[in-house]
Amino acid sequence: MTRRNSLRFKQSIAVFSAVAVVFTQSAPAFANVENLANTLNTSTAEQSETPNSEVEQGTEVPVEEPGDESTPAEPTEPSTPDLPEESSDEVPTEPSESESSTESSETSTSTQPEETTDSTETDSTSTTDSSTTTDSTTSSSSSTNSSSSSSSNSTSSSSTNQSTGSNTSGDTKPSTSNEPVTIPSGPVVNSDGNAILDSSLQVDSLTDSDLNGYELPLLGSLNNTKMAAVIAESLKQLNKPYEKDAKGPDSFDNVLFIDSIYSELFTTSIGKTLEEQVEFGTKIATATAKPGDLLFWEKDGKVTKVGIYLGQQKVIYVDTQAKKKEDNKVKIEAVVIKNEKTKKDEQPSYAVDVLKHLKLNDYGEKVVKTYAATLDFQKNPTTENFIEVIGEDARKLGLEYDVFASVMIAQAILESGSGSSGLSSAPHYNLFGIKGSFNGQSAVFTTNEDDGKGNLYEIKSAFRSYSSYRDSLSDYVKLLRQGISGNSDFYKGVWRSESKNYLQATAALTGKYATDTQYSNKLNSIIAAYNLTRFDEPDKSKGVKTQTSMIIEARDQIPNAYREQMIYPDFDGVNYNASGSYPIGQCTWYVYNRFAQLGKTVDEYMGNGGEWGAKGAALGYEVTDEPTVGYAISFHPGVAGSSSVYGHVAFVEAVGTDGILVSEGNVVSPDVVSYRVIPMSIAKSDLVDYIAPK
């Protein structure tokens, strides 16, 4: 950003405290389950296989006998958000081929990596697929051991800088919704030049997610459980067709869709007509809508349609005016809807808060208990660094081979402890705990197995050893796309073209990839915590402007799309900061006084502008990553032209589809309040925080 006057801050720099959250609820396939304790955060402990602290070494690879080769258990939806104290999560292995043989369908954990061994007797001579099964179908399934993970030690990933995939992002080209993604041809090869993924598995077009960019928020991030119930129940109706006067459950009319959702969840009906629904609640500005509020569109003074606001600038509603009949259905779109008949953008006229007048019924409470992202994962640097290492490789593989990169990355985080386990670290790079050998290379780990009666016994297991994270990711994709012996469609429900969205993909993994009934919940929660759905689409930031707009000094110069959404009066210039804790004219001084002008408060000692997120969270303020009108936006140091030392803070005036409008002090000069449009590439990134006043 070009700035005529630099920001002048007189406060001292404070250090962000990176909160090391403890996650003891682990998936079974961790090669070092203890290391995950400082990368994720839940409330209970579980581990499916308990390895010995020592690793057997040698050239001979003894392995356990395969278990019962019956059909794996079908996926099981979580029936409660409470985590089970024990579960048996097993990872099926990929069918063996000339370059990759599978010894067993089980997945082990270990604290130390074994030397890579040549496993020629199990890979080079194999010509048939080995059967794959989850251990839930055998009498000797692995069991959890909560005491092991509760005594975990902190270990950061030592291999994040050794991935060979960080240079692949250039092959992924941005696309728009109107243009199919061009998929490069040719197989994925490993570092030795051998093909891992055959070109026949590639897809020539990208299947759009029916969530249309919406990401299910963590339960804990919502203000109340009523919001969660409305979101969950409405998402169940996606893609159901429009039918005039239809009340469901198989088809819906526009207004009766709303009535159906709220009547199912609450003890009181909100009305069966548009007029009744408008009158039921309290009218509010669209910019202040919260998830669960209703959005109404008017034309010539008459209400024409209604939708449910989901948050993230998304609305779910029944479209009745689509060009193609089959597109008249329950769908998610951006809040500003394009009318296909008039070719004009239609912005909602107002919102109505109905939730404060409603109480959940028994069914509504049940929906909350089965909400699909309940685990309160917190971001941490180790996992964020791990995502940066594998993210672009996962994106490229996902787009080319019809799988969701978000799910792939979440599984890698869960199964490998964010790359900190022994098996996932150099020199093995096995992120998913797949057993067998890869190009003749394997690593042997000694593990403790449960015979199904609580009795533990030691076995040795051979796990595939890869030369890079990219090889591990590619081998995982191959497993999903080729299935298992005798059933090439075993993981078909996980494919992007079949599942339609990442929530259905994680549900399809549950009971197949892992028998833990909470497996999808864990993955969905990780995806929400780290905004992993951004990797499910082409990287549109390439070649796209990510700089902020020019500085705007007058309200009438603000682009119409944002000016029309502004609901607050101009700053009155009054200094409400009687204590003088904020130097007059500074960005912090402005935001403090902007809140005070509007009848809101914020602490008098929030620190430098870039510190407001961390300080606000420590003081009990609501801090979120969702752009929200009326909140403060804290820019981390160096972001959007802010000071590389102090950062910056501004006030959110309006939220659009492509960016947000902020007002700010001390950008032009200490006595001038100016405006800027911040693009969503910054506004919805990890580089900013949003702080709600009290």
WOTA-V530234 format. One record per residue. PHI is phi in degrees with one decimal (NA if undefined). OMEGA is omega in whole degrees, -180 to 180 (999 if undefined). NEAR is the number of other C-alpha atoms within 12 Angstrom. Layout:
BEGIN
phi = [PHI,PHI]
omega = [OMEGA,OMEGA]
near = [NEAR,NEAR]
END
This chain:
BEGIN
phi = [NA,-82.2,-127.8,-78.6,-131.5,-73.5,-67.3,-111.3,-110.6,-106.8,-86.5,-78.1,-74.3,-112.4,-98.9,-66.1,-94.5,-80.9,-78.7,-87.2,-84.3,-101.7,-114.2,-113.7,-94.9,-111.8,-86.4,-74.3,-89.2,-63.7,-75.9,-147.6,-62.6,-63.2,-69.7,-77.9,-58.8,-103.8,-115.9,-134.5,-141.3,-140.1,-107.4,-126.9,-115.6,-156.8,-156.4,-84.9,-136.7,-106.5,-79.8,-75.0,-73.8,-103.8,-114.9,-71.2,-125.9,151.7,-85.0,-87.3,-115.1,-77.7,-133.5,-74.0,-73.5,-61.6,-81.4,-57.4,-97.7,-79.7,-66.3,-61.7,-63.8,-74.3,-58.8,-121.3,-72.2,-63.9,-95.1,-154.0,-74.4,-71.8,-77.3,-68.9,-75.4,-137.4,-154.9,-122.5,-97.8,-123.0,-109.2,-63.4,-99.8,-77.8,-56.1,-78.2,-137.0,-59.3,-102.5,-145.5,-111.2,-113.1,-88.0,-158.0,-91.7,-82.2,-127.4,-108.3,-125.8,-155.1,-98.8,-137.0,-76.9,-96.9,-62.0,-67.1,-125.6,-78.3,-123.2,-65.9,-71.5,-115.6,-122.7,-74.8,-99.8,-76.6,-121.9,-120.0,-74.3,-87.3,-67.4,-123.6,-153.6,-86.1,-72.2,-66.8,-96.0,-112.8,-87.4,-122.9,-72.1,-71.7,-122.7,-79.9,-140.0,-67.4,-68.2,-68.4,-75.0,-73.2,-106.8,-73.7,-113.9,-79.2,-140.9,-88.7,-66.3,-102.0,-118.2,-67.4,-94.6,-110.3,-69.0,-94.9,-99.6,-69.0,-101.5,-95.0,-64.0,-66.7,-81.6,-93.2,-104.1,-64.9,-144.1,-101.8,-65.9,-93.4,-123.6,-66.5,-74.6,-81.8,-100.5,-64.3,-92.6,105.3,-75.7,-78.1,-117.6,-86.7,-66.0,-91.6,87.4,-85.7,-70.7,-99.8,-114.2,-74.4,-63.8,-66.7,-87.4,-73.7,-113.4,-97.8,-151.5,-98.8,-80.1,-68.4,-73.0,-76.0,-80.2,52.3,90.7,-79.7,-124.9,-57.6,-75.9,-61.7,-55.7,-68.2,-84.6,-88.8,-67.9,-156.1,-71.6,-63.6,-61.7,-61.8,-62.7,-64.6,-60.8,-62.7,-68.7,-69.1,-65.6,-64.1,-94.6,-51.0,76.1,-71.1,-73.8,-77.6,-148.3,-57.2,66.4,-77.9,-104.2,95.1,-86.1,-94.6,-152.6,-142.6,-89.2,-58.5,-73.4,-75.3,-61.4,-63.9,-58.6,-63.4,-60.8,-74.6,-68.5,-68.3,-97.0,-121.4,-79.6,-124.2,-79.0,-97.9,115.3,-107.0,-124.8,-60.2,-65.8,-64.6,-69.7,-64.7,-75.6,-66.7,-109.7,-112.2,-67.8,-138.8,-69.2,-56.1,-64.6,-102.4,-63.8,-116.2,-52.6,98.4,-73.4,-99.7,-110.1,-122.2,-109.2,-121.7,-141.2,55.1,78.8,-117.2,-69.5,-109.2,-162.7,-142.3,-146.0,-101.6,-77.3,-97.6,93.1,57.3,61.4,-122.4,-129.4,-111.2,-159.5,-97.7,-79.2,-118.7,-125.3,-68.5,-63.8,-98.7,-57.6,-67.9,-88.9,-80.1,-164.9,-72.5,-147.3,-109.3,-139.6,-64.7,-55.9,-83.8,-97.4,-87.8,-77.2,-70.7,-84.7,-90.8,62.5,-114.9,-76.1,-117.1,-99.6,-59.3,-77.4,-167.9,-116.9,-131.0,-83.5,-109.6,-64.8,-66.9,-98.3,-118.0,-130.2,-64.6,-90.5,-61.0,-65.6,-60.3,-64.2,-65.9,-61.7,-63.1,-67.0,-102.3,-55.0,-87.6,-147.1,-104.6,-83.4,-85.5,-71.5,-117.6,-65.4,-145.6,-60.2,-60.4,-69.4,-62.6,-65.1,-61.4,-62.8,-61.5,-73.0,-99.2,-57.9,-70.9,-63.1,-64.2,-59.7,-62.7,-65.4,-62.8,-67.1,-81.7,-119.8,66.1,-132.0,-86.4,-62.9,-59.4,-68.8,-58.8,-67.5,-61.3,-64.3,-61.9,-62.2,-68.7,-78.0,-113.8,63.7,58.4,79.4,-98.9,-73.4,-63.3,-69.7,-86.4,-84.5,-60.0,-100.5,-98.0,56.4,-85.0,-84.3,-118.1,66.7,-77.4,-86.9,109.6,-135.5,-131.4,53.3,79.9,-107.1,-147.4,-127.3,-100.0,-129.9,-93.2,-130.1,-101.9,-111.0,-102.6,-80.5,96.3,-118.0,89.6,-94.7,-97.3,-142.9,-87.9,-139.8,-112.3,-127.2,-99.1,-115.8,-63.3,-117.5,-107.1,-93.0,-163.9,-60.8,-60.3,-61.9,-64.2,-61.3,-65.3,-65.6,-63.1,-61.3,-60.3,-60.9,-65.1,-84.7,-99.0,73.5,-121.0,-57.2,82.1,-152.4,-68.9,-98.9,-55.4,-106.0,-58.8,-65.5,-91.2,-61.6,-61.2,-68.6,-99.4,-83.9,74.6,-154.3,-66.6,-65.6,-70.9,-66.7,-66.8,-64.5,-69.4,-74.6,-69.6,94.2,-118.0,-72.0,-145.2,-86.8,-61.8,-67.2,-97.6,-59.5,-64.2,-60.0,-62.2,-64.8,-61.0,-68.3,-65.2,-58.8,-68.5,-62.3,-112.4,49.7,-77.6,-65.5,-63.3,-86.9,-84.2,-121.5,-55.9,-74.3,-79.2,-74.2,-74.6,78.8,-107.0,-64.2,-116.4,-79.8,-75.7,-72.1,-64.3,-69.7,-112.1,-102.4,-131.3,-60.3,-72.6,-94.1,-70.9,-52.8,-54.7,-58.6,-96.0,-60.9,-68.1,-94.9,-69.7,-115.1,-103.2,-70.0,-62.3,-61.8,-87.5,78.0,-80.0,-92.7,-90.3,-86.1,-62.7,-73.9,72.7,-67.5,-114.0,-57.2,-57.3,91.9,-72.5,-61.4,-66.6,-60.4,-63.4,-65.8,-56.7,-74.4,-64.5,-61.0,-61.3,-57.2,-92.6,81.8,-111.3,-131.9,-145.4,-58.2,-79.0,-134.4,-88.5,85.7,-68.7,-55.9,-75.2,-100.1,-62.9,-65.2,-66.5,-68.3,-61.4,-62.8,-65.7,-90.7,92.3,-78.5,-71.9,-123.3,-137.6,-105.7,-97.9,-56.9,-138.1,-62.4,89.3,-99.1,-86.8,-112.9,-103.2,-91.4,-62.6,-50.9,88.5,-86.0,54.4,82.0,-76.8,-59.3,-72.3,-107.8,-101.9,72.5,-163.7,-137.0,-143.0,-114.4,-82.7,-93.7,-157.2,-122.5,-107.0,-79.2,-108.0,-175.3,-126.7,-100.5,-120.6,-109.5,-156.1,-108.2,64.0,-89.9,-82.6,-166.0,-59.7,-104.7,-122.5,-94.7,-123.6,-128.9,-148.4,-100.1,-99.6,-64.9,-62.3,-61.3,-99.3,-61.8,-113.5,-102.7,-78.1,-89.9,-136.1,-131.1,-116.3,-117.9,-86.2,-75.2,-105.6]
omega = [175,-176,-179,175,179,178,-179,-179,-180,-178,-179,-179,176,-176,175,175,179,-176,178,-177,-174,177,180,177,-171,172,-170,-170,178,174,172,-172,-179,-174,-179,-174,-179,178,178,-174,170,-171,-180,-176,174,179,-172,179,-175,-179,170,-178,179,-180,178,179,179,-178,-180,-175,175,180,180,177,177,179,179,-175,178,-178,-179,-180,177,-179,178,179,177,-178,-180,178,178,-177,177,180,177,172,-179,-178,-180,-179,176,180,-178,175,-179,175,-175,-177,-176,178,-177,-179,-174,180,-178,176,-177,174,-178,178,-179,176,177,174,178,-179,175,-175,-171,-177,-178,-177,-171,-177,-176,178,-180,179,174,-178,-179,179,173,-174,177,-178,-179,179,-179,-179,178,-179,-179,177,-172,-178,-179,-176,-179,179,-174,176,-180,177,176,-178,-180,-174,-175,-180,-177,178,179,-172,-174,-178,-176,-173,-179,-180,-178,-176,178,175,175,-179,-179,-178,178,179,177,-177,179,-178,178,-177,171,-179,178,-175,177,179,179,-179,174,-179,180,-179,179,179,-180,175,-176,177,-177,176,-180,174,-180,172,174,177,179,-179,-178,-178,173,-180,-178,-180,-180,-176,180,-176,178,176,-179,-179,-180,179,-176,-177,-179,179,178,-175,-178,174,175,-170,173,172,-177,178,-180,-177,-176,3,-174,178,-173,164,-176,-176,-178,172,179,179,-178,-178,-174,177,179,-171,-170,-177,-177,176,179,177,-177,176,179,-178,179,-179,177,-176,-175,-175,-178,179,177,177,180,-177,-179,-178,176,177,-178,174,178,175,-178,175,179,173,-178,177,-179,179,-175,180,-177,177,179,178,-178,-169,179,-180,180,177,175,-175,175,178,179,-173,-180,-179,178,-177,-178,178,173,-172,174,-177,176,177,173,-176,176,-173,177,177,-174,179,-178,-178,180,176,179,-179,179,-177,180,176,177,177,-180,-172,-176,179,-171,176,-179,172,-178,179,178,177,179,179,178,-178,179,177,-166,178,-172,-173,-172,177,178,180,174,-174,-178,-179,179,177,179,178,179,-178,-174,-172,-175,174,179,179,-177,179,-180,-179,-177,-171,167,174,-180,178,-180,180,179,-178,179,177,179,177,-176,-174,-174,-175,-178,177,-176,-179,180,-178,-178,180,176,9,-171,175,-180,-174,-171,177,-180,-178,178,177,-178,-175,178,-177,177,176,-176,178,175,-177,173,179,176,-178,-180,-180,180,-180,-179,175,-176,172,175,-178,177,179,-180,179,-176,178,-179,173,-178,177,179,178,-179,179,176,179,178,178,-179,-174,-178,178,-176,-179,178,-179,-178,-180,-175,-180,-177,180,179,-178,-179,-178,-179,-174,177,174,-173,179,177,179,179,177,-180,177,-177,-177,178,177,179,-178,178,-179,179,-175,180,178,179,-178,-180,-179,176,180,-180,-177,-175,177,-174,179,177,179,179,-180,175,-179,-176,179,179,-179,179,-179,178,177,177,180,173,179,-178,-175,-179,-177,-177,177,180,178,-176,-176,179,-178,-179,-180,-178,-175,-177,177,177,178,-176,176,-177,177,179,-177,-174,-178,-178,-178,178,179,-176,177,180,-180,179,177,-179,-176,177,-178,176,176,-177,178,-176,177,180,180,173,-176,-178,-179,-179,180,179,-176,-179,-177,-172,180,-179,-179,179,179,-180,-179,176,176,174,178,-175,174,-179,178,-175,179,179,178,171,173,-180,179,176,-177,177,-177,176,176,-179,179,179,180,-170,-175,-174,174,-179,-178,-179,-179,-177,178,179,-180,-177,-178,178,177,178,168,-172,178,174,172,174,177,-177,-177,-180,173,-178,-177,172,170,180,-178,-179,178,175,-174,-179,-180,177,-175,-180,174,177,-175,179,176,176,999]
near = [22,18,21,15,20,23,34,29,31,20,24,17,20,21,19,22,15,17,19,23,24,31,41,41,50,58,61,55,56,53,57,51,54,49,45,51,44,37,47,45,31,33,25,29,33,40,50,50,53,41,44,28,22,21,28,30,23,19,20,21,34,27,31,28,18,30,28,21,25,22,24,32,29,25,30,26,28,32,22,22,31,25,31,27,24,28,36,43,49,50,48,50,50,49,41,39,32,27,39,46,41,51,43,41,48,55,59,61,60,48,38,34,39,35,27,35,33,30,36,23,25,37,31,23,18,23,17,21,29,32,31,44,42,42,44,40,30,27,21,29,38,48,42,43,36,29,21,33,39,27,21,28,24,27,27,30,35,25,32,34,21,24,39,26,34,25,18,22,27,20,24,30,27,28,23,15,17,10,14,19,27,21,27,21,18,18,23,33,25,26,20,15,14,19,24,36,33,24,21,19,30,30,28,20,23,34,30,30,35,30,34,30,29,34,38,44,39,37,33,27,27,29,21,23,33,37,43,40,41,48,47,39,35,42,35,28,31,35,28,31,31,34,27,20,20,23,26,29,24,19,26,33,34,39,41,35,50,46,37,31,42,39,29,32,35,31,20,24,27,37,23,27,24,30,22,21,35,34,21,26,26,23,22,22,27,39,42,31,39,37,42,40,44,49,49,42,32,20,13,8,10,14,25,25,38,42,52,49,42,39,40,37,40,36,44,48,44,40,39,32,27,22,16,14,13,18,22,27,34,41,39,38,33,31,39,30,33,19,19,17,14,12,12,11,17,25,34,35,32,31,38,38,31,37,36,22,21,28,26,29,21,16,22,31,27,24,33,34,27,31,41,44,40,40,39,34,42,32,32,29,25,33,42,31,25,40,43,28,35,47,45,38,42,49,43,43,51,45,44,44,45,45,49,47,44,45,52,52,52,47,46,45,52,52,52,51,55,54,52,44,46,47,54,53,43,30,32,45,48,54,53,53,60,53,54,55,45,48,37,33,36,47,50,48,47,35,40,35,37,31,21,21,14,19,17,23,23,26,33,38,45,55,58,54,45,44,35,36,44,42,40,50,48,46,50,44,46,41,43,41,39,34,33,36,28,19,23,21,19,33,40,29,33,40,43,39,29,25,27,29,39,49,43,37,40,48,37,38,44,41,37,43,51,48,43,46,39,42,49,45,50,46,50,45,44,47,46,37,38,40,36,40,39,34,38,44,39,38,29,23,23,16,14,16,16,24,23,29,29,24,34,27,23,18,25,16,19,27,24,15,23,31,29,24,29,31,22,26,17,23,28,17,24,21,25,26,28,15,14,17,25,30,30,29,31,40,49,48,45,41,51,48,40,39,38,26,24,24,15,19,26,37,30,27,25,37,37,43,52,42,38,48,39,31,30,34,24,20,21,18,24,28,32,37,34,38,44,37,36,39,43,52,51,48,42,35,28,21,31,37,31,34,29,20,25,34,40,46,47,49,48,42,41,41,43,35,30,28,33,42,46,48,46,45,41,36,39,29,23,25,23,26,33,34,37,41,40,41,28,33,28,31,41,30,29,28,26,38,41,40,44,34,37,21]
END
